[in-house]
Amino acid sequence: MALSSEMLYDVNIISMLVIGILEMVLSIPLILEKVPPNQLYGFRTRKTRHSEKIWYRANKFAGKSLFFAGLITTGSGGILVWFGPGLGSLTIAWISLLIIFSALFGSLIADFIFLRML
């Protein structure tokens, strides 16, 4: 059973909204400095693992940039709800991927720039 074009459109939009919200939820403990140095969660580099002070400062910034990436992703998903129906499901899929990865990549670049200043 193949998915219809409308179903694929809905899946793409819902995916963008869910991914954006997930990014924002995951960023909150980092922003609030609730995540101690660990091996699984946070902005982990040699420099952040070397100093607890740097860990919290870098992860607070990373949390803020991840939250912003989530806002961009969720907001873009909302915009595509209005302007996307005429574009086709494959085009929406590519636009969705481009937005999600661009927002995350931009966040990561900002994190490393900030880390270099510490």
N, C-alpha and C positions, 0 to 999 in steps of 0.2 A: 504494500500500500504506500503510494507516494504522497508526500505532503503537498497540499495545495500552495499556491503562491501566497495567498492570504495568511495561511498558517505559518509559513516561513517568515513572512514579514513580522507577524506577532512574536514569534520565537526570538527574532533578532532584537526587537525593541525590548521585550521582557528581559532578555539576557543583558542588554546594556543597563537597564534600570537595576537589576539585581547585582551586577558586578560593581556598579557605581556605589550602591548602598553598602555593599560588603566592604569596599575600600574605605568608605567613611567610618563604618563601625570598627574595622580593624585599626584605624588610625587613632581613635579616641584614647585608648590606654597609653599609647605612645605620647600623645600630646600632654596628657595628665601626668606623665612620668611615673606610671604605675608598673612599667615593665623593667625588672632588674636585668642586668647582664645575663645572658643565657645563650644556648646553642641553637634555639629554634625560631625565636620571634624578635624582630627588630632589625635595625640597620647595623649589620654586623660586619665590621672590617677589623683589620689588625689594630688600627688606631682607636676604634671605639671599644675594643676588648681590652686594650692596654690601660685605659683610665675610666673609672666610673663616672667622673665628672664629664668627660667627653662623651661617654655612652649616653647619658641623659640629655645633654645639649643636642647631640646629633640626632637622637631618636625623637626628641620633641620637634625639631625642625622637619625630620622625615615624616612624622605623623601629620604635620600641617600640610606638607606638600602632597602626601597621599590623600588627605581629606580633600584638597583642592582638585586633585585628579579625579576623585570620586564625584565631586560636584560637576566637573566638566563632562564626565561620562554620563551621569544621570541627567544633567541638563540637556545634553545633546540627544539622548534618548527621547526626552520629552519633546524636543524640537522636531525630531524625525517622526513623531506621532502625527504632527500637523503637516509636514512637508514631504514625508516619505512615501505615502501610498502611490503616487504616480511614478516613482523611480524604479520599481521592480525589486523583487526579493534579493536577487543576486547583488545588485548595486547597493542595497541597504546593508547586506552582509559585509561587503567590502568597506563601506563607509563606517560601519560599526567597529570592525576590526581596526581600521585606521585610527579612529578616535580613541578607542581603548588603549591601544599600544602607544600612541603618541602621548597621551596624557601620562601614562605610567613611565615612559621613557623620559619625558620632560621632568617629571618628579624625581627620577633617579639622577638625572644630570644636575638638577638643583641641589640634591642631597650631597653629591660628591663635591660640588663647588663650595657649599657651606662647610663641609668637613675639612677641605683644604685651608679654610680661613681659621679653623680652630687651632 
